[in-house]
Amino acid sequence: MGHSNSKKDQKAGRIIGIVLLVLGMILTTVLVYIISTAQSVPRILIAGPSIGFLGLAMSIFPGGNLSYKEINKAGSKKGVRLLWSVAPNAHKTIWIVSGIIGLITSFKILLDQGF
């Protein structure tokens, strides 16, 4: 019964999470490819695993009950602050830990490749 608005009321955190997950996967793929063929690595690529892990966490733990329209209406910076402010502390903690795990993964990849 309440499913008729499900498309319209998608949680912003989940949508952002899926976008970050895809972006993280792309950056990580490029990072692994460049590491195997180049002498140096662009810094943005190091963030790939971190963005991917954060995206996965946000898609599972989307934070508050805000819709994507509400976040978009607030603007990018205010929208992110709004999402952060309404998210439960457990979700915030999982987001932070996921980002840290992603950074550790990035540095492990770099160390394993001799960078």
N, CA, C and O atoms as CSV, one atom per row, in Angstrom:
chain,resi,resn,atom,element,x,y,z
A,1,MET,N,N,0.799,-1.193,0.000
A,1,MET,CA,C,0.000,0.000,0.000
A,1,MET,C,C,0.841,1.257,0.000
A,1,MET,O,O,0.552,2.192,-0.747
A,2,GLY,N,N,1.873,1.301,0.818
A,2,GLY,CA,C,2.732,2.465,0.876
A,2,GLY,C,C,3.810,2.453,-0.180
A,2,GLY,O,O,4.682,3.321,-0.202
A,3,HIS,N,N,3.749,1.450,-1.069
A,3,HIS,CA,C,4.796,1.311,-2.074
A,3,HIS,C,C,4.604,2.211,-3.277
A,3,HIS,O,O,5.510,2.323,-4.102
A,4,SER,N,N,3.453,2.859,-3.407
A,4,SER,CA,C,3.196,3.697,-4.576
A,4,SER,C,C,4.126,4.905,-4.625
A,4,SER,O,O,4.412,5.414,-5.708
A,5,ASN,N,N,4.598,5.370,-3.477
A,5,ASN,CA,C,5.506,6.508,-3.439
A,5,ASN,C,C,6.948,6.087,-3.276
A,5,ASN,O,O,7.806,6.944,-3.062
A,6,SER,N,N,7.255,4.795,-3.368
A,6,SER,CA,C,8.600,4.321,-3.064
A,6,SER,C,C,9.653,4.895,-4.002
A,6,SER,O,O,10.772,5.171,-3.569
A,7,LYS,N,N,9.323,5.079,-5.273
A,7,LYS,CA,C,10.285,5.675,-6.191
A,7,LYS,C,C,10.537,7.131,-5.831
A,7,LYS,O,O,11.678,7.593,-5.828
A,8,LYS,N,N,9.480,7.834,-5.532
A,8,LYS,CA,C,9.573,9.262,-5.249
A,8,LYS,C,C,10.293,9.533,-3.927
A,8,LYS,O,O,10.955,10.561,-3.781
A,9,ASP,N,N,10.168,8.624,-2.972
A,9,ASP,CA,C,10.693,8.859,-1.639
A,9,ASP,C,C,11.963,8.070,-1.335
A,9,ASP,O,O,12.186,7.676,-0.191
A,10,GLN,N,N,12.780,7.840,-2.328
A,10,GLN,CA,C,14.024,7.117,-2.093
A,10,GLN,C,C,14.869,7.870,-1.071
A,10,GLN,O,O,14.951,9.098,-1.104
A,11,LYS,N,N,15.486,7.135,-0.180
A,11,LYS,CA,C,16.335,7.762,0.822
A,11,LYS,C,C,17.573,8.341,0.152
A,11,LYS,O,O,18.214,7.693,-0.674
A,12,ALA,N,N,17.888,9.558,0.521
A,12,ALA,CA,C,19.026,10.255,-0.088
A,12,ALA,C,C,20.327,9.516,0.159
A,12,ALA,O,O,21.152,9.392,-0.747
A,13,GLY,N,N,20.520,9.023,1.378
A,13,GLY,CA,C,21.756,8.311,1.707
A,13,GLY,C,C,21.968,7.095,0.837
A,13,GLY,O,O,23.098,6.799,0.449
A,14,ARG,N,N,20.900,6.385,0.525
A,14,ARG,CA,C,21.009,5.190,-0.307
A,14,ARG,C,C,21.398,5.564,-1.736
A,14,ARG,O,O,22.249,4.909,-2.336
A,15,ILE,N,N,20.785,6.606,-2.280
A,15,ILE,CA,C,21.107,7.043,-3.641
A,15,ILE,C,C,22.559,7.531,-3.709
A,15,ILE,O,O,23.305,7.161,-4.616
A,16,ILE,N,N,22.946,8.357,-2.747
A,16,ILE,CA,C,24.324,8.850,-2.701
A,16,ILE,C,C,25.288,7.681,-2.544
A,16,ILE,O,O,26.347,7.653,-3.171
A,17,GLY,N,N,24.919,6.721,-1.707
A,17,GLY,CA,C,25.760,5.546,-1.493
A,17,GLY,C,C,26.000,4.755,-2.756
A,17,GLY,O,O,27.125,4.333,-3.024
A,18,ILE,N,N,24.954,4.550,-3.536
A,18,ILE,CA,C,25.105,3.793,-4.784
A,18,ILE,C,C,25.994,4.547,-5.763
A,18,ILE,O,O,26.837,3.943,-6.425
A,19,VAL,N,N,25.817,5.855,-5.860
A,19,VAL,CA,C,26.669,6.666,-6.743
A,19,VAL,C,C,28.135,6.584,-6.289
A,19,VAL,O,O,29.034,6.411,-7.112
A,20,LEU,N,N,28.365,6.709,-4.988
A,20,LEU,CA,C,29.735,6.625,-4.466
A,20,LEU,C,C,30.334,5.237,-4.679
A,20,LEU,O,O,31.520,5.114,-4.985
A,21,LEU,N,N,29.532,4.208,-4.522
A,21,LEU,CA,C,30.013,2.844,-4.738
A,21,LEU,C,C,30.479,2.660,-6.172
A,21,LEU,O,O,31.558,2.118,-6.408
A,22,VAL,N,N,29.682,3.102,-7.124
A,22,VAL,CA,C,30.057,2.987,-8.539
A,22,VAL,C,C,31.308,3.817,-8.830
A,22,VAL,O,O,32.227,3.344,-9.498
A,23,LEU,N,N,31.342,5.049,-8.330
A,23,LEU,CA,C,32.512,5.908,-8.530
A,23,LEU,C,C,33.756,5.278,-7.905
A,23,LEU,O,O,34.828,5.281,-8.511
A,24,GLY,N,N,33.616,4.745,-6.707
A,24,GLY,CA,C,34.741,4.094,-6.038
A,24,GLY,C,C,35.252,2.890,-6.805
A,24,GLY,O,O,36.460,2.669,-6.893
A,25,MET,N,N,34.327,2.106,-7.363
A,25,MET,CA,C,34.742,0.941,-8.144
A,25,MET,C,C,35.506,1.366,-9.396
A,25,MET,O,O,36.498,0.736,-9.765
A,26,ILE,N,N,35.048,2.424,-10.042
A,26,ILE,CA,C,35.728,2.922,-11.244
A,26,ILE,C,C,37.127,3.419,-10.884
A,26,ILE,O,O,38.105,3.059,-11.540
A,27,LEU,N,N,37.219,4.245,-9.841
A,27,LEU,CA,C,38.528,4.780,-9.437
A,27,LEU,C,C,39.471,3.666,-9.004
A,27,LEU,O,O,40.663,3.713,-9.310
A,28,THR,N,N,38.958,2.672,-8.301
A,28,THR,CA,C,39.804,1.562,-7.862
A,28,THR,C,C,40.302,0.748,-9.046
A,28,THR,O,O,41.461,0.335,-9.074
A,29,THR,N,N,39.438,0.518,-10.017
A,29,THR,CA,C,39.846,-0.205,-11.219
A,29,THR,C,C,40.951,0.547,-11.955
A,29,THR,O,O,41.942,-0.049,-12.377
A,30,VAL,N,N,40.775,1.851,-12.105
A,30,VAL,CA,C,41.799,2.674,-12.769
A,30,VAL,C,C,43.085,2.672,-11.937
A,30,VAL,O,O,44.180,2.596,-12.493
A,31,LEU,N,N,42.956,2.756,-10.605
A,31,LEU,CA,C,44.127,2.724,-9.718
A,31,LEU,C,C,44.927,1.444,-9.922
A,31,LEU,O,O,46.144,1.493,-10.096
A,32,VAL,N,N,44.255,0.307,-9.902
A,32,VAL,CA,C,44.940,-0.977,-10.062
A,32,VAL,C,C,45.589,-1.067,-11.436
A,32,VAL,O,O,46.705,-1.572,-11.557
A,33,TYR,N,N,44.911,-0.588,-12.471
A,33,TYR,CA,C,45.482,-0.615,-13.817
A,33,TYR,C,C,46.716,0.280,-13.909
A,33,TYR,O,O,47.747,-0.137,-14.436
A,34,ILE,N,N,46.614,1.500,-13.401
A,34,ILE,CA,C,47.732,2.437,-13.497
A,34,ILE,C,C,48.921,1.949,-12.674
A,34,ILE,O,O,50.068,2.093,-13.097
A,35,ILE,N,N,48.657,1.377,-11.509
A,35,ILE,CA,C,49.752,0.871,-10.677
A,35,ILE,C,C,50.542,-0.184,-11.434
A,35,ILE,O,O,51.767,-0.244,-11.322
A,36,SER,N,N,49.853,-1.012,-12.200
A,36,SER,CA,C,50.546,-2.086,-12.903
A,36,SER,C,C,51.293,-1.596,-14.143
A,36,SER,O,O,52.120,-2.332,-14.683
A,37,THR,N,N,51.023,-0.369,-14.611
A,37,THR,CA,C,51.647,0.096,-15.845
A,37,THR,C,C,52.458,1.382,-15.707
A,37,THR,O,O,53.203,1.729,-16.623
A,38,ALA,N,N,52.336,2.102,-14.585
A,38,ALA,CA,C,52.948,3.434,-14.501
A,38,ALA,C,C,53.931,3.537,-13.337
A,38,ALA,O,O,54.009,2.660,-12.476
A,39,GLN,N,N,54.671,4.632,-13.344
A,39,GLN,CA,C,55.647,4.915,-12.293
A,39,GLN,C,C,55.049,5.746,-11.165
A,39,GLN,O,O,55.571,5.738,-10.050
A,40,SER,N,N,53.969,6.456,-11.437
A,40,SER,CA,C,53.339,7.299,-10.417
A,40,SER,C,C,51.822,7.141,-10.499
A,40,SER,O,O,51.278,6.652,-11.489
A,41,VAL,N,N,51.165,7.569,-9.432
A,41,VAL,CA,C,49.714,7.408,-9.345
A,41,VAL,C,C,49.085,8.760,-9.019
A,41,VAL,O,O,49.499,9.411,-8.061
A,42,PRO,N,N,48.087,9.195,-9.803
A,42,PRO,CA,C,47.366,10.423,-9.439
A,42,PRO,C,C,46.690,10.254,-8.069
A,42,PRO,O,O,46.103,9.209,-7.789
A,43,ARG,N,N,46.775,11.266,-7.238
A,43,ARG,CA,C,46.269,11.185,-5.859
A,43,ARG,C,C,44.788,10.844,-5.773
A,43,ARG,O,O,44.369,10.136,-4.857
A,44,ILE,N,N,43.991,11.339,-6.715
A,44,ILE,CA,C,42.549,11.089,-6.653
A,44,ILE,C,C,42.243,9.601,-6.692
A,44,ILE,O,O,41.257,9.159,-6.102
A,45,LEU,N,N,43.065,8.829,-7.371
A,45,LEU,CA,C,42.809,7.401,-7.487
A,45,LEU,C,C,42.986,6.677,-6.159
A,45,LEU,O,O,42.379,5.630,-5.933
A,46,ILE,N,N,43.814,7.232,-5.284
A,46,ILE,CA,C,44.020,6.619,-3.972
A,46,ILE,C,C,42.719,6.620,-3.172
A,46,ILE,O,O,42.528,5.776,-2.297
A,47,ALA,N,N,41.837,7.550,-3.462
A,47,ALA,CA,C,40.558,7.635,-2.756
A,47,ALA,C,C,39.535,6.620,-3.255
A,47,ALA,O,O,38.484,6.462,-2.635
A,48,GLY,N,N,39.809,5.939,-4.341
A,48,GLY,CA,C,38.845,5.001,-4.927
A,48,GLY,C,C,38.283,3.978,-3.954
A,48,GLY,O,O,37.065,3.911,-3.790
A,49,PRO,N,N,39.120,3.178,-3.302
A,49,PRO,CA,C,38.575,2.198,-2.353
A,49,PRO,C,C,37.810,2.848,-1.202
A,49,PRO,O,O,36.803,2.308,-0.743
A,50,SER,N,N,38.281,3.998,-0.735
A,50,SER,CA,C,37.602,4.681,0.362
A,50,SER,C,C,36.210,5.135,-0.071
A,50,SER,O,O,35.244,4.975,0.674
A,51,ILE,N,N,36.109,5.692,-1.255
A,51,ILE,CA,C,34.813,6.125,-1.784
A,51,ILE,C,C,33.909,4.912,-1.986
A,51,ILE,O,O,32.715,4.974,-1.694
A,52,GLY,N,N,34.464,3.823,-2.478
A,52,GLY,CA,C,33.690,2.609,-2.691
A,52,GLY,C,C,33.139,2.028,-1.396
A,52,GLY,O,O,31.962,1.676,-1.320
A,53,PHE,N,N,33.993,1.927,-0.377
A,53,PHE,CA,C,33.540,1.409,0.916
A,53,PHE,C,C,32.503,2.338,1.551
A,53,PHE,O,O,31.523,1.873,2.132
A,54,LEU,N,N,32.719,3.639,1.440
A,54,LEU,CA,C,31.750,4.595,1.972
A,54,LEU,C,C,30.420,4.465,1.238
A,54,LEU,O,O,29.359,4.505,1.861
A,55,GLY,N,N,30.473,4.310,-0.069
A,55,GLY,CA,C,29.244,4.130,-0.851
A,55,GLY,C,C,28.493,2.872,-0.460
A,55,GLY,O,O,27.266,2.882,-0.354
A,56,LEU,N,N,29.226,1.791,-0.245
A,56,LEU,CA,C,28.588,0.549,0.182
A,56,LEU,C,C,27.921,0.742,1.542
A,56,LEU,O,O,26.783,0.318,1.747
A,57,ALA,N,N,28.626,1.379,2.461
A,57,ALA,CA,C,28.071,1.620,3.795
A,57,ALA,C,C,26.827,2.499,3.729
A,57,ALA,O,O,25.838,2.228,4.410
A,58,MET,N,N,26.872,3.550,2.910
A,58,MET,CA,C,25.720,4.456,2.811
A,58,MET,C,C,24.531,3.801,2.123
A,58,MET,O,O,23.387,4.142,2.422
A,59,SER,N,N,24.776,2.871,1.211
A,59,SER,CA,C,23.655,2.199,0.566
A,59,SER,C,C,22.976,1.227,1.524
A,59,SER,O,O,21.780,0.964,1.395
A,60,ILE,N,N,23.725,0.696,2.481
A,60,ILE,CA,C,23.147,-0.207,3.478
A,60,ILE,C,C,22.609,0.568,4.676
A,60,ILE,O,O,21.547,0.242,5.207
A,61,PHE,N,N,23.338,1.588,5.098
A,61,PHE,CA,C,22.966,2.429,6.237
A,61,PHE,C,C,22.799,3.864,5.741
A,61,PHE,O,O,23.729,4.662,5.858
A,62,PRO,N,N,21.622,4.211,5.184
A,62,PRO,CA,C,21.458,5.486,4.484
A,62,PRO,C,C,21.315,6.722,5.356
A,62,PRO,O,O,21.135,7.821,4.831
A,63,GLY,N,N,21.390,6.575,6.664
A,63,GLY,CA,C,21.267,7.759,7.509
A,63,GLY,C,C,19.814,8.057,7.824
A,63,GLY,O,O,19.030,7.145,8.084
A,64,GLY,N,N,19.466,9.291,7.803
A,64,GLY,CA,C,18.111,9.705,8.157
A,64,GLY,C,C,17.080,9.331,7.131
A,64,GLY,O,O,17.371,8.629,6.163
A,65,ASN,N,N,15.897,9.793,7.341
A,65,ASN,CA,C,14.772,9.477,6.483
A,65,ASN,C,C,14.534,10.565,5.437
A,65,ASN,O,O,13.404,10.768,4.992
A,66,LEU,N,N,15.570,11.243,5.058
A,66,LEU,CA,C,15.449,12.321,4.071
A,66,LEU,C,C,15.341,11.748,2.671
A,66,LEU,O,O,15.958,10.732,2.352
A,67,SER,N,N,14.550,12.411,1.839
A,67,SER,CA,C,14.481,12.004,0.442
A,67,SER,C,C,15.591,12.727,-0.326
A,67,SER,O,O,16.152,13.724,0.129
A,68,TYR,N,N,15.878,12.186,-1.496
A,68,TYR,CA,C,16.891,12.818,-2.338
A,68,TYR,C,C,16.454,14.221,-2.739
A,68,TYR,O,O,17.289,15.117,-2.866
A,69,LYS,N,N,15.148,14.423,-2.942
A,69,LYS,CA,C,14.641,15.748,-3.307
A,69,LYS,C,C,14.922,16.761,-2.204
A,69,LYS,O,O,15.269,17.907,-2.487
A,70,GLU,N,N,14.774,16.343,-0.942
A,70,GLU,CA,C,15.031,17.252,0.179
A,70,GLU,C,C,16.502,17.654,0.232
A,70,GLU,O,O,16.823,18.815,0.487
A,71,ILE,N,N,17.383,16.705,-0.004
A,71,ILE,CA,C,18.821,16.983,-0.005
A,71,ILE,C,C,19.169,17.896,-1.173
A,71,ILE,O,O,19.898,18.874,-1.007
A,72,ASN,N,N,18.656,17.582,-2.336
A,72,ASN,CA,C,18.932,18.361,-3.540
A,72,ASN,C,C,18.423,19.790,-3.399
A,72,ASN,O,O,19.080,20.735,-3.834
A,73,LYS,N,N,17.256,19.942,-2.793
A,73,LYS,CA,C,16.659,21.261,-2.591
A,73,LYS,C,C,17.527,22.124,-1.669
A,73,LYS,O,O,17.595,23.340,-1.845
A,74,ALA,N,N,18.183,21.508,-0.697
A,74,ALA,CA,C,19.017,22.242,0.261
A,74,ALA,C,C,20.339,22.693,-0.361
A,74,ALA,O,O,20.989,23.586,0.183
A,75,GLY,N,N,20.749,22.111,-1.467
A,75,GLY,CA,C,22.039,22.422,-2.066
A,75,GLY,C,C,23.074,21.415,-1.603
A,75,GLY,O,O,22.858,20.706,-0.620
A,76,SER,N,N,24.194,21.347,-2.303
A,76,SER,CA,C,25.158,20.282,-2.041
A,76,SER,C,C,25.764,20.334,-0.636
A,76,SER,O,O,25.736,19.334,0.081
A,77,LYS,N,N,26.307,21.472,-0.238
A,77,LYS,CA,C,26.945,21.546,1.084
A,77,LYS,C,C,25.922,21.444,2.210
A,77,LYS,O,O,26.114,20.690,3.164
A,78,LYS,N,N,24.845,22.200,2.097
A,78,LYS,CA,C,23.812,22.151,3.139
A,78,LYS,C,C,23.126,20.796,3.163
A,78,LYS,O,O,22.736,20.316,4.227
A,79,GLY,N,N,22.977,20.181,2.007
A,79,GLY,CA,C,22.355,18.866,1.930
A,79,GLY,C,C,23.178,17.806,2.630
A,79,GLY,O,O,22.637,16.955,3.337
A,80,VAL,N,N,24.487,17.856,2.435
A,80,VAL,CA,C,25.378,16.903,3.116
A,80,VAL,C,C,25.324,17.132,4.623
A,80,VAL,O,O,25.259,16.178,5.398
A,81,ARG,N,N,25.351,18.390,5.034
A,81,ARG,CA,C,25.250,18.690,6.474
A,81,ARG,C,C,23.918,18.212,7.037
A,81,ARG,O,O,23.858,17.677,8.144
A,82,LEU,N,N,22.861,18.406,6.273
A,82,LEU,CA,C,21.535,17.974,6.719
A,82,LEU,C,C,21.486,16.453,6.867
A,82,LEU,O,O,20.984,15.939,7.867
A,83,LEU,N,N,21.999,15.749,5.888
A,83,LEU,CA,C,22.036,14.288,5.954
A,83,LEU,C,C,22.838,13.826,7.168
A,83,LEU,O,O,22.415,12.926,7.894
A,84,TRP,N,N,23.996,14.448,7.385
A,84,TRP,CA,C,24.841,14.096,8.525
A,84,TRP,C,C,24.107,14.386,9.841
A,84,TRP,O,O,24.174,13.586,10.774
A,85,SER,N,N,23.413,15.515,9.919
A,85,SER,CA,C,22.778,15.908,11.179
A,85,SER,C,C,21.611,15.003,11.568
A,85,SER,O,O,21.344,14.834,12.758
A,86,VAL,N,N,20.914,14.422,10.602
A,86,VAL,CA,C,19.771,13.570,10.934
A,86,VAL,C,C,20.124,12.082,10.988
A,86,VAL,O,O,19.310,11.260,11.409
A,87,ALA,N,N,21.334,11.744,10.563
A,87,ALA,CA,C,21.730,10.330,10.569
A,87,ALA,C,C,21.945,9.843,12.000
A,87,ALA,O,O,22.492,10.574,12.826
A,88,PRO,N,N,21.523,8.625,12.296
A,88,PRO,CA,C,21.790,8.054,13.613
A,88,PRO,C,C,23.301,7.914,13.831
A,88,PRO,O,O,24.057,7.722,12.879
A,89,ASN,N,N,23.724,8.010,15.078
A,89,ASN,CA,C,25.160,7.908,15.387
A,89,ASN,C,C,25.757,6.597,14.894
A,89,ASN,O,O,26.911,6.573,14.466
A,90,ALA,N,N,25.001,5.513,14.946
A,90,ALA,CA,C,25.514,4.223,14.467
A,90,ALA,C,C,25.839,4.295,12.975
A,90,ALA,O,O,26.850,3.747,12.535
A,91,HIS,N,N,24.996,4.963,12.198
A,91,HIS,CA,C,25.246,5.093,10.757
A,91,HIS,C,C,26.480,5.959,10.512
A,91,HIS,O,O,27.313,5.629,9.667
A,92,LYS,N,N,26.599,7.054,11.240
A,92,LYS,CA,C,27.777,7.922,11.095
A,92,LYS,C,C,29.049,7.145,11.402
A,92,LYS,O,O,30.044,7.264,10.687
A,93,THR,N,N,29.016,6.355,12.459
A,93,THR,CA,C,30.189,5.562,12.849
A,93,THR,C,C,30.541,4.567,11.751
A,93,THR,O,O,31.713,4.407,11.410
A,94,ILE,N,N,29.543,3.906,11.201
A,94,ILE,CA,C,29.789,2.937,10.127
A,94,ILE,C,C,30.354,3.639,8.897
A,94,ILE,O,O,31.235,3.093,8.233
A,95,TRP,N,N,29.865,4.840,8.580
A,95,TRP,CA,C,30.404,5.592,7.439
A,95,TRP,C,C,31.875,5.915,7.654
A,95,TRP,O,O,32.692,5.738,6.751
A,96,ILE,N,N,32.210,6.385,8.841
A,96,ILE,CA,C,33.599,6.758,9.146
A,96,ILE,C,C,34.508,5.530,9.090
A,96,ILE,O,O,35.576,5.571,8.479
A,97,VAL,N,N,34.084,4.443,9.727
A,97,VAL,CA,C,34.891,3.221,9.739
A,97,VAL,C,C,35.072,2.694,8.317
A,97,VAL,O,O,36.159,2.237,7.963
A,98,SER,N,N,34.031,2.751,7.508
A,98,SER,CA,C,34.126,2.287,6.119
A,98,SER,C,C,35.123,3.120,5.323
A,98,SER,O,O,35.903,2.576,4.541
A,99,GLY,N,N,35.101,4.429,5.516
A,99,GLY,CA,C,36.083,5.289,4.840
A,99,GLY,C,C,37.504,4.963,5.250
A,99,GLY,O,O,38.410,4.950,4.416
A,100,ILE,N,N,37.702,4.698,6.533
A,100,ILE,CA,C,39.037,4.344,7.033
A,100,ILE,C,C,39.483,3.001,6.462
A,100,ILE,O,O,40.639,2.844,6.067
A,101,ILE,N,N,38.571,2.035,6.420
A,101,ILE,CA,C,38.904,0.735,5.824
A,101,ILE,C,C,39.310,0.915,4.363
A,101,ILE,O,O,40.238,0.262,3.886
A,102,GLY,N,N,38.617,1.793,3.661
A,102,GLY,CA,C,38.967,2.072,2.266
A,102,GLY,C,C,40.349,2.685,2.130
A,102,GLY,O,O,41.101,2.318,1.226
A,103,LEU,N,N,40.699,3.620,3.019
A,103,LEU,CA,C,42.039,4.210,2.973
A,103,LEU,C,C,43.106,3.165,3.268
A,103,LEU,O,O,44.146,3.131,2.611
A,104,ILE,N,N,42.852,2.321,4.248
A,104,ILE,CA,C,43.804,1.247,4.559
A,104,ILE,C,C,43.972,0.334,3.354
A,104,ILE,O,O,45.085,-0.091,3.043
A,105,THR,N,N,42.875,0.034,2.678
A,105,THR,CA,C,42.935,-0.798,1.473
A,105,THR,C,C,43.768,-0.120,0.392
A,105,THR,O,O,44.575,-0.775,-0.269
A,106,SER,N,N,43.582,1.184,0.205
A,106,SER,CA,C,44.363,1.933,-0.793
A,106,SER,C,C,45.854,1.849,-0.498
A,106,SER,O,O,46.660,1.554,-1.380
A,107,PHE,N,N,46.205,2.112,0.749
A,107,PHE,CA,C,47.620,2.089,1.108
A,107,PHE,C,C,48.199,0.685,1.018
A,107,PHE,O,O,49.374,0.528,0.687
A,108,LYS,N,N,47.405,-0.332,1.302
A,108,LYS,CA,C,47.857,-1.719,1.161
A,108,LYS,C,C,48.131,-2.023,-0.303
A,108,LYS,O,O,49.139,-2.651,-0.625
A,109,ILE,N,N,47.253,-1.590,-1.187
A,109,ILE,CA,C,47.468,-1.780,-2.628
A,109,ILE,C,C,48.752,-1.099,-3.063
A,109,ILE,O,O,49.561,-1.683,-3.784
A,110,LEU,N,N,48.937,0.145,-2.620
A,110,LEU,CA,C,50.143,0.898,-3.001
A,110,LEU,C,C,51.403,0.233,-2.465
A,110,LEU,O,O,52.391,0.114,-3.189
A,111,LEU,N,N,51.385,-0.202,-1.211
A,111,LEU,CA,C,52.565,-0.846,-0.616
A,111,LEU,C,C,52.882,-2.151,-1.316
A,111,LEU,O,O,54.049,-2.452,-1.566
A,112,ASP,N,N,51.854,-2.936,-1.639
A,112,ASP,CA,C,52.072,-4.198,-2.319
A,112,ASP,C,C,52.686,-4.009,-3.705
A,112,ASP,O,O,53.373,-4.895,-4.212
A,113,GLN,N,N,52.436,-2.860,-4.305
A,113,GLN,CA,C,52.968,-2.572,-5.635
A,113,GLN,C,C,54.278,-1.777,-5.594
A,113,GLN,O,O,54.815,-1.416,-6.641
A,114,GLY,N,N,54.782,-1.508,-4.414
A,114,GLY,CA,C,56.067,-0.831,-4.279
A,114,GLY,C,C,56.005,0.684,-4.361
A,114,GLY,O,O,57.017,1.307,-4.682
A,115,PHE,N,N,54.884,1.297,-4.090
A,115,PHE,CA,C,54.772,2.761,-4.130
A,115,PHE,C,C,54.970,3.333,-2.763
A,115,PHE,O,O,54.913,4.550,-2.590
